[in-house]
């Protein structure tokens, strides 16, 4: 092989080496993207696992409450059954006693009522007898008057006869005295009969009233018998209730046993979920470690001079970070802002902001000065989504204008469109703000609000002001 051929072979090998190096950079970049996506998915799984574990714990608590309620129900049913049995026994005994007592009372009442009614009838007969006696008394009175008249005539005739009529006069006087006595007795009898008739009238009126009351009492006794039947029906109802409570006992006990088994299964499930959560956490830590290694590998490749798709953006970021540092130093020198104000960390919340926004003593200064450096970057590469400086705590005072709209009432819209004056203290935000290496290339999922994420790369370069680390300039771009 001659010299020319050797040069051709060497040039071919060099070309293949350059291609291989470029492929390494591109593949390392793709690897970082895939690892970042995997880390994001693991984080999502961790969040879901946390929520699942919380729900399981709530279910366990609910199952415990259900079991306690079932036990209370069983206890209450036992008490209800005992009360029902006691009530049933008491009602049964009471019903028998009430039935006997009412039967005796009803019998006595009916007897009394019938007696009152019979008494009223007997009073009618007495009235008839009194009427007959009164009639006889009237006849006696009439006879007495006639006898008196005869005696009077006899006395007149005796007087006319003189001595011959003396004996006849004695008889006439005797007959007159007898007639007078009979008349007097007849008048007394009439008076007594009149008084007796009045008394009997009052008794008859009372008897009629008593007869009405007696008939009502007889009707009431029928209702009393109906009440006895009602009590007997109540006893039967209580017996049915006790039987139903008895039949419910077994299902409730089965429910208690089932609830106990469910709680045991849920506890096992919680244990499994906790173990799974620990494994997901370990996987998350491992994946973060792998992501850190991949980012260090990409940094190593970039620093070794190997050209990658990220190289142009890295250079833009480093250059613009230098411009921001120069701007800050010049402002301090010219009195535009004091060093203490520029490094202020006493963030003041913006009232009513959602997501929460804050301000610092340098916010007004950066809102006025940084857009001139940050806004032109958006047009340097079609992949660039944003360019913004953050301090060492991840506080982003001044964002690009497209992401600095006034907040509205929708937190989801605010999260995507009002990203200025916010603290992004996640891994990527803090990493960019606290990195002191020449640059840091990170791959992450950008939270756009409402559960929406965009897979992006973030390159940042440190901003150092008069030898003091202020933060970093971030450029986010599409993968």
C-alpha positions as a printed NumPy array, in Angstrom:
array([[   0.   ,    0.   ,    0.   ],
       [   1.467,    3.336,   -1.048],
       [   1.43 ,    6.608,    0.864],
       [  -1.589,    7.934,   -0.967],
       [  -3.585,    4.858,   -0.105],
       [  -2.554,    5.172,    3.531],
       [  -3.798,    8.775,    3.603],
       [  -7.106,    7.681,    2.084],
       [  -7.53 ,    4.982,    4.711],
       [  -6.599,    7.434,    7.514],
       [  -9.076,   10.02 ,    6.23 ],
       [ -11.813,    7.356,    6.062],
       [ -11.086,    6.251,    9.609],
       [ -11.177,    9.884,   10.801],
       [ -14.537,   10.413,    9.113],
       [ -15.902,    7.253,   10.675],
       [ -14.545,    8.413,   14.057],
       [ -16.24 ,   11.816,   13.687],
       [ -19.488,   10.106,   12.744],
       [ -19.191,    7.756,   15.7  ],
       [ -18.509,   10.666,   18.106],
       [ -21.471,   12.628,   16.776],
       [ -23.642,    9.523,   17.103],
       [ -22.481,    9.134,   20.71 ],
       [ -23.554,   12.704,   21.492],
       [ -26.916,   12.272,   19.807],
       [ -27.561,    8.936,   21.494],
       [ -26.534,   10.322,   24.883],
       [ -28.998,   13.157,   24.353],
       [ -31.793,   10.706,   23.449],
       [ -30.854,    8.571,   26.451],
       [ -31.221,   11.576,   28.757],
       [ -34.662,   12.27 ,   27.272],
       [ -35.84 ,    8.71 ,   27.801],
       [ -34.465,    8.614,   31.328],
       [ -36.149,   11.93 ,   32.156],
       [ -39.439,   10.597,   30.806],
       [ -38.994,    7.444,   32.878],
       [ -38.268,    9.537,   35.98 ],
       [ -41.432,   11.512,   35.303],
       [ -43.48 ,    8.358,   34.935],
       [ -42.07 ,    6.958,   38.173],
       [ -42.918,   10.228,   39.898],
       [ -46.455,    9.972,   38.519],
       [ -46.702,    6.41 ,   39.754],
       [ -45.442,    7.552,   43.14 ],
       [ -48.11 ,   10.249,   43.268],
       [ -50.773,    7.779,   42.249],
       [ -49.453,    5.333,   44.831],
       [ -49.665,    8.012,   47.53 ],
       [ -53.25 ,    8.807,   46.587],
       [ -54.071,    5.113,   46.37 ],
       [ -52.558,    4.527,   49.804],
       [ -54.529,    7.455,   51.226],
       [ -57.744,    6.057,   49.699],
       [ -56.977,    2.61 ,   51.076],
       [ -56.442,    4.056,   54.517],
       [ -59.769,    5.863,   54.219],
       [ -61.402,    2.601,   53.157],
       [ -59.827,    0.816,   56.136],
       [ -61.143,    3.524,   58.44 ],
       [ -64.57 ,    3.262,   56.799],
       [ -64.479,   -0.516,   57.15 ],
       [ -63.575,   -0.105,   60.815],
       [ -66.461,    2.299,   61.277],
       [ -68.766,   -0.137,   59.468],
       [ -67.593,   -2.998,   61.679],
       [ -68.162,   -0.884,   64.783],
       [ -71.605,    0.047,   63.484],
       [ -72.372,   -3.63 ,   62.86 ],
       [ -71.283,   -4.51 ,   66.384],
       [ -73.431,   -1.697,   67.744],
       [ -76.305,   -2.969,   65.605],
       [ -75.854,   -6.499,   66.936],
       [ -75.756,   -5.19 ,   70.497],
       [ -78.833,   -3.056,   69.893],
       [ -80.64 ,   -5.992,   68.312],
       [ -79.811,   -8.169,   71.299],
       [ -81.164,   -5.503,   73.613],
       [ -84.221,   -5.054,   71.378],
       [ -84.815,   -8.789,   71.328],
       [ -84.536,   -8.993,   75.126],
       [ -86.859,   -6.015,   75.477],
       [ -89.294,   -7.549,   72.998],
       [ -89.266,  -10.856,   74.899],
       [ -89.807,   -9.056,   78.192],
       [ -92.549,   -6.902,   76.668],
       [ -94.152,   -9.949,   75.12 ],
       [ -94.202,  -11.772,   78.474],
       [ -95.521,   -8.72 ,   80.297],
       [ -98.168,   -8.032,   77.663],
       [ -99.239,  -11.655,   77.598],
       [ -99.682,  -11.712,   81.398],
       [-101.287,   -8.29 ,   81.378],
       [-103.607,   -9.275,   78.569],
       [-104.789,  -12.33 ,   80.479],
       [-105.315,  -10.29 ,   83.64 ],
       [-107.034,   -7.485,   81.741],
       [-109.202,   -9.997,   79.914],
       [-110.321,  -11.684,   83.159],
       [-110.856,   -8.377,   84.926],
       [-112.754,   -6.909,   82.025],
       [-114.868,  -10.052,   81.702],
       [-115.803,   -9.854,   85.375],
       [-116.407,   -6.1  ,   85.155],
       [-118.467,   -6.499,   81.997],
       [-120.515,   -9.258,   83.653],
       [-121.102,   -7.156,   86.773],
       [-121.921,   -4.132,   84.675],
       [-124.405,   -6.023,   82.574],
       [-126.034,   -7.515,   85.697],
       [-126.239,   -4.085,   87.295],
       [-127.58 ,   -2.584,   84.127],
       [-130.21 ,   -5.247,   83.742],
       [-131.171,   -4.706,   87.426],
       [-131.545,   -0.987,   86.839],
       [-133.729,   -1.627,   83.822],
       [-135.811,   -4.183,   85.78 ],
       [-136.124,   -1.69 ,   88.669],
       [-137.513,    0.851,   86.259],
       [-140.105,   -1.715,   85.191],
       [-141.003,   -2.523,   88.791],
       [-141.509,    1.163,   89.502],
       [-144.09 ,    1.187,   86.735],
       [-145.965,   -1.613,   88.442],
       [-145.835,    0.206,   91.813],
       [-147.299,    3.266,   90.119],
       [-150.141,    1.146,   88.776],
       [-150.803,   -0.238,   92.318],
       [-150.806,    3.286,   93.794],
       [-153.298,    4.333,   91.15 ],
       [-155.547,    1.38 ,   92.156],
       [-155.188,    2.291,   95.863],
       [-155.99 ,    5.905,   95.08 ],
       [-159.09 ,    4.775,   93.203],
       [-160.161,    2.621,   96.198],
       [-159.469,    5.538,   98.539],
       [-161.716,    7.73 ,   96.431],
       [-164.461,    5.135,   96.708],
       [-164.019,    5.017,  100.507],
       [-164.282,    8.816,  100.595],
       [-167.498,    8.665,   98.625],
       [-168.911,    6.02 ,  100.989],
       [-167.851,    8.058,  104.01 ],
       [-169.651,   11.104,  102.683],
       [-172.762,    9.059,  102.028],
       [-172.546,    7.565,  105.552],
       [-172.241,   11.029,  107.029],
       [-175.321,   12.063,  105.101],
       [-177.231,    9.034,  106.395],
       [-176.086,    9.782,  109.968],
       [-177.202,   13.378,  109.571],
       [-180.654,   12.264,  108.398],
       [-180.843,    9.803,  111.295],
       [-180.048,   12.582,  113.799],
       [-182.78 ,   14.754,  112.282],
       [-185.369,   11.977,  112.491],
       [-184.397,   11.122,  116.091],
       [-184.818,   14.744,  117.1  ],
       [-188.209,   14.855,  115.496],
       [-189.33 ,   11.703,  117.316],
       [-188.236,   13.08 ,  120.674],
       [-187.868,   10.566,  123.497],
       [-188.883,    7.723,  121.237],
       [-185.963,    8.41 ,  118.981],
       [-183.189,    8.604,  121.605],
       [-181.81 ,    5.148,  120.839],
       [-181.887,    5.864,  117.179],
       [-180.038,    9.161,  117.838],
       [-177.233,    7.284,  119.658],
       [-176.769,    4.979,  116.695],
       [-176.799,    7.917,  114.276],
       [-174.084,    9.739,  116.255],
       [-171.944,    6.623,  116.356],
       [-172.325,    6.17 ,  112.634],
       [-171.415,    9.848,  112.054],
       [-168.279,    9.579,  114.181],
       [-167.259,    6.464,  112.251],
       [-167.926,    8.216,  108.95 ],
       [-165.87 ,   11.223,  110.104],
       [-163.005,    8.972,  111.111],
       [-163.155,    7.13 ,  107.78 ],
       [-163.195,   10.472,  105.918],
       [-160.238,   11.734,  107.931],
       [-158.289,    8.536,  107.268],
       [-159.226,    8.697,  103.594],
       [-157.915,   12.286,  103.34 ],
       [-154.693,   11.3  ,  105.102],
       [-154.352,    8.351,  102.773],
       [-154.893,   10.627,   99.791],
       [-152.239,   13.017,  101.044],
       [-149.79 ,   10.113,  101.578],
       [-150.634,    8.661,   98.181],
       [-150.027,   12.061,   96.547],
       [-146.598,   12.355,   98.247],
       [-145.786,    8.76 ,   97.342],
       [-146.841,    9.409,   93.78 ],
       [-144.436,   12.374,   93.607],
       [-141.596,   10.336,   95.036],
       [-142.34 ,    7.537,   92.604],
       [-142.302,   10.068,   89.759],
       [-138.844,   11.21 ,   90.771],
       [-137.732,    7.577,   91.081],
       [-139.128,    6.836,   87.638],
       [-137.232,    9.812,   86.164],
       [-134.026,    8.632,   87.869],
       [-134.754,    5.09 ,   86.745],
       [-135.142,    6.228,   83.119],
       [-131.826,    8.13 ,   83.379],
       [-130.18 ,    5.117,   85.011],
       [-131.596,    2.871,   82.33 ],
       [-129.959,    5.077,   79.639],
       [-126.676,    4.956,   81.519],
       [-127.036,    1.205,   81.896],
       [-127.615,    0.774,   78.155],
       [-124.518,    2.945,   77.471],
       [-122.575,    0.825,   79.958],
       [-123.654,   -2.313,   78.121],
       [-122.446,   -0.781,   74.848],
       [-119.182,    0.287,   76.55 ],
       [-118.679,   -3.232,   77.771],
       [-118.709,   -4.344,   74.165],
       [-115.959,   -1.781,   73.415],
       [-114.052,   -3.052,   76.444],
       [-114.174,   -6.513,   74.933],
       [-112.841,   -5.026,   71.687],
       [-109.987,   -3.412,   73.668],
       [-109.165,   -6.834,   75.061],
       [-108.94 ,   -8.199,   71.528],
       [-106.718,   -5.226,   70.569],
       [-104.338,   -6.015,   73.43 ],
       [-104.259,   -9.637,   72.318],
       [-103.479,   -8.463,   68.765],
       [-100.684,   -6.259,   70.183],
       [ -99.237,   -9.289,   71.948],
       [ -99.271,  -11.175,   68.649],
       [ -97.556,   -8.223,   66.902],
       [ -94.823,   -8.104,   69.552],
       [ -94.315,  -11.831,   69.11 ],
       [ -93.902,  -11.332,   65.356],
       [ -91.434,   -8.496,   65.995],
       [ -89.402,  -10.677,   68.334],
       [ -89.39 ,  -13.45 ,   65.738],
       [ -88.184,  -11.063,   63.016],
       [ -85.428,   -9.72 ,   65.255],
       [ -84.426,  -13.305,   65.901],
       [ -84.266,  -13.983,   62.15 ],
       [ -82.143,  -10.856,   61.607],
       [ -79.512,  -11.979,   64.101],
       [ -77.797,  -14.485,   61.817],
       [ -77.426,  -12.078,   58.815],
       [ -76.018,   -9.387,   61.097],
       [ -73.499,  -11.824,   62.549],
       [ -72.539,  -12.871,   59.011],
       [ -72.155,   -9.197,   58.126],
       [ -69.87 ,   -8.683,   61.12 ],
       [ -67.765,  -11.684,   60.138],
       [ -67.622,  -10.444,   56.519],
       [ -66.612,   -6.942,   57.654],
       [ -63.85 ,   -8.438,   59.775],
       [ -62.537,  -10.423,   56.803],
       [ -62.725,   -7.329,   54.58 ],
       [ -60.724,   -5.324,   57.116],
       [ -58.087,   -8.055,   57.245],
       [ -57.865,   -8.123,   53.446],
       [ -57.675,   -4.336,   53.346],
       [ -54.872,   -4.319,   55.904],
       [ -52.994,   -6.829,   53.759],
       [ -53.647,   -4.637,   50.731],
       [ -52.39 ,   -1.566,   52.598],
       [ -49.256,   -3.475,   53.554],
       [ -48.716,   -4.515,   49.934],
       [ -49.321,   -0.952,   48.757],
       [ -46.866,    0.423,   51.316],
       [ -44.266,   -2.112,   50.192],
       [ -44.948,   -1.194,   46.561],
       [ -44.691,    2.493,   47.464],
       [ -41.316,    1.901,   49.121],
       [ -40.127,    0.069,   46.029],
       [ -41.393,    2.882,   43.797],
       [ -39.553,    5.37 ,   46.014],
       [ -36.387,    3.304,   45.693],
       [ -36.922,    3.089,   41.934],
       [ -37.421,    6.872,   41.874],
       [ -34.158,    7.41 ,   43.713],
       [ -32.366,    5.022,   41.37 ],
       [ -33.877,    6.704,   38.327],
       [ -32.833,   10.124,   39.646],
       [ -29.334,    8.769,   40.112],
       [ -29.342,    7.435,   36.553],
       [ -30.661,   10.809,   35.346],
       [ -27.84 ,   12.577,   37.206],
       [ -25.305,   10.2  ,   35.623],
       [ -26.756,   10.781,   32.157],
       [ -26.64 ,   14.571,   32.668],
       [ -23.009,   14.33 ,   33.866],
       [ -22.26 ,   12.158,   30.836],
       [ -23.801,   14.735,   28.505],
       [ -21.82 ,   17.456,   30.311],
       [ -18.653,   15.393,   29.868],
       [ -19.387,   14.935,   26.161],
       [ -20.083,   18.637,   25.668],
       [ -16.966,   19.715,   27.558],
       [ -14.856,   17.258,   25.534],
       [ -15.632,   19.282,   22.413],
       [ -17.961,   16.765,   20.841],
       [ -20.718,   18.514,   18.897],
       [ -24.247,   17.494,   19.964],
       [ -27.723,   18.862,   19.103],
       [ -27.6  ,   20.697,   22.447],
       [ -24.272,   22.474,   21.809],
       [ -25.702,   25.617,   20.09 ],
       [ -28.199,   26.18 ,   22.877],
       [ -25.542,   25.635,   25.548],
       [ -23.405,   28.349,   23.952],
       [ -26.376,   30.75 ,   23.72 ],
       [ -27.172,   30.185,   27.388],
       [ -23.585,   30.741,   28.563],
       [ -23.306,   33.937,   26.515],
       [ -26.643,   35.387,   27.725],
       [ -25.871,   34.482,   31.34 ],
       [ -22.687,   36.53 ,   31.003],
       [ -24.753,   39.464,   29.69 ],
       [ -27.107,   39.273,   32.678],
       [ -24.156,   39.17 ,   35.109],
       [ -22.617,   42.213,   33.397],
       [ -25.978,   44.038,   33.556],
       [ -26.293,   43.375,   37.3  ],
       [ -22.732,   44.491,   38.068],
       [ -23.145,   47.675,   36.025],
       [ -26.414,   48.496,   37.84 ],
       [ -24.705,   48.103,   41.217],
       [ -21.801,   50.289,   40.069],
       [ -24.128,   52.961,   38.697],
       [ -26.457,   52.92 ,   41.719],
       [ -29.383,   51.446,   39.803],
       [ -29.815,   48.832,   42.556],
       [ -27.989,   47.964,   45.75 ],
       [ -26.247,   44.609,   46.203],
       [ -28.381,   43.84 ,   49.279],
       [ -31.554,   44.44 ,   47.261],
       [ -30.305,   42.327,   44.363],
       [ -29.661,   39.394,   46.7  ],
       [ -32.906,   39.848,   48.694],
       [ -34.608,   36.63 ,   49.81 ],
       [ -37.504,   38.135,   51.824],
       [ -40.168,   37.154,   49.277],
       [ -43.53 ,   38.874,   49.73 ],
       [ -46.642,   36.912,   48.647],
       [ -48.982,   38.542,   46.124],
       [ -52.456,   38.546,   47.76 ],
       [ -55.055,   36.391,   46.033],
       [ -52.646,   34.831,   43.531],
       [ -53.24 ,   31.195,   42.491],
       [ -50.733,   29.66 ,   41.854],
       [ -48.923,   31.709,   44.468],
       [ -46.783,   34.602,   43.222],
       [ -44.211,   36.56 ,   45.246],
       [ -42.085,   39.653,   44.855],
       [ -38.613,   40.613,   46.092],
       [ -36.862,   43.952,   46.354],
       [ -35.209,   43.343,   42.958],
       [ -38.393,   42.262,   41.093],
       [ -39.233,   45.713,   39.718],
       [ -35.618,   46.106,   38.575],
       [ -35.508,   42.779,   36.702],
       [ -38.972,   43.396,   35.192],
       [ -37.56 ,   46.569,   33.729],
       [ -34.115,   45.358,   32.623],
       [ -34.166,   41.625,   31.808],
       [ -36.65 ,   41.516,   28.867],
       [ -34.06 ,   43.209,   26.634],
       [ -31.751,   40.211,   27.127],
       [ -34.304,   37.391,   27.464],
       [ -36.885,   38.163,   24.748],
       [ -34.518,   38.059,   21.723],
       [ -33.393,   34.538,   22.707],
       [ -36.834,   33.128,   21.799],
       [ -36.091,   33.853,   18.105],
       [ -32.628,   32.313,   17.977],
       [ -33.764,   28.692,   17.637],
       [ -37.19 ,   27.274,   16.817],
       [ -36.827,   24.754,   19.619],
       [ -36.577,   27.407,   22.363],
       [ -39.719,   27.768,   24.493],
       [ -38.535,   30.199,   27.175],
       [ -35.521,   32.055,   28.524],
       [ -35.578,   33.365,   32.089],
       [ -33.217,   34.09 ,   34.982],
       [ -33.817,   32.477,   38.397],
       [ -32.11 ,   33.19 ,   41.687],
       [ -30.422,   30.511,   43.785],
       [ -33.783,   29.579,   45.414],
       [ -35.538,   28.938,   42.116],
       [ -37.388,   32.281,   42.228],
       [ -38.197,   33.445,   38.706],
       [ -38.904,   37.189,   38.927],
       [ -39.166,   38.084,   35.236],
       [ -40.427,   35.62 ,   32.646],
       [ -40.901,   36.053,   28.929],
       [ -43.802,   38.3  ,   28.071],
       [ -45.878,   35.436,   26.659],
       [ -45.802,   33.776,   30.105],
       [ -46.308,   36.981,   32.128],
       [ -50.015,   37.636,   31.672],
       [ -52.122,   38.982,   34.567],
       [ -53.726,   36.208,   36.585],
       [ -57.419,   35.397,   36.146],
       [ -59.9  ,   33.284,   38.102],
       [ -58.845,   29.932,   36.603],
       [ -55.807,   28.466,   38.427],
       [ -55.166,   26.006,   35.579],
       [ -54.96 ,   28.83 ,   33.022],
       [ -52.834,   30.855,   35.445],
       [ -50.376,   27.971,   35.844],
       [ -49.707,   27.93 ,   32.098],
       [ -49.833,   31.653,   31.297],
       [ -48.764,   33.485,   34.479],
       [ -45.402,   31.927,   35.315],
       [ -43.575,   35.114,   36.346],
       [ -43.   ,   36.094,   39.989],
       [ -43.129,   32.428,   41.01 ],
       [ -40.76 ,   30.127,   42.892],
       [ -39.914,   26.906,   41.001],
       [ -38.102,   24.964,   43.709],
       [ -38.419,   21.573,   41.996],
       [ -35.326,   19.563,   41.073],
       [ -34.854,   21.345,   37.751],
       [ -35.511,   24.845,   39.089],
       [ -33.205,   24.502,   42.084],
       [ -30.606,   22.731,   39.967],
       [ -30.524,   25.627,   37.513],
       [ -30.464,   28.258,   40.274],
       [ -27.732,   26.621,   42.342],
       [ -25.454,   25.218,   39.628],
       [ -21.966,   26.74 ,   39.572],
       [ -20.509,   24.618,   36.772],
       [ -20.051,   26.239,   33.339],
       [ -23.459,   24.898,   32.389],
       [ -26.057,   22.325,   33.427],
       [ -28.178,   20.379,   30.974],
       [ -31.327,   18.797,   32.45 ],
       [ -34.206,   16.9  ,   30.932],
       [ -37.567,   17.2  ,   32.676],
       [ -41.314,   17.287,   32.297],
       [ -42.677,   20.82 ,   32.449],
       [ -45.909,   21.148,   34.439],
       [ -48.358,   23.226,   32.411],
       [ -51.21 ,   22.882,   34.928],
       [ -54.32 ,   20.717,   34.893],
       [ -52.271,   17.505,   34.838],
       [ -50.608,   18.428,   31.521],
       [ -46.852,   17.921,   31.136],
       [ -44.459,   18.693,   28.292],
       [ -41.148,   16.831,   27.992],
       [ -38.38 ,   19.421,   27.682],
       [ -34.686,   20.081,   28.084],
       [ -33.343,   22.821,   30.295],
       [ -29.886,   24.28 ,   29.877],
       [ -28.678,   26.761,   32.464],
       [ -25.527,   28.73 ,   33.125],
       [ -24.565,   30.416,   36.413],
       [ -24.933,   34.16 ,   36.974],
       [ -22.141,   35.471,   39.192],
       [ -22.182,   39.107,   40.367],
       [ -18.935,   40.505,   41.733],
       [ -17.78 ,   37.034,   42.722],
       [ -21.076,   36.132,   44.397],
       [ -23.397,   33.507,   42.958],
       [ -26.791,   35.117,   42.271],
       [ -28.521,   32.283,   40.377],
       [ -28.663,   31.075,   36.778],
       [ -30.119,   31.746,   33.357],
       [ -32.462,   29.008,   32.116],
       [ -33.31 ,   28.209,   28.514],
       [ -36.018,   25.63 ,   28.062],
       [ -36.433,   23.971,   24.686],
       [ -38.331,   21.164,   23.019],
       [ -36.74 ,   17.749,   22.737]])
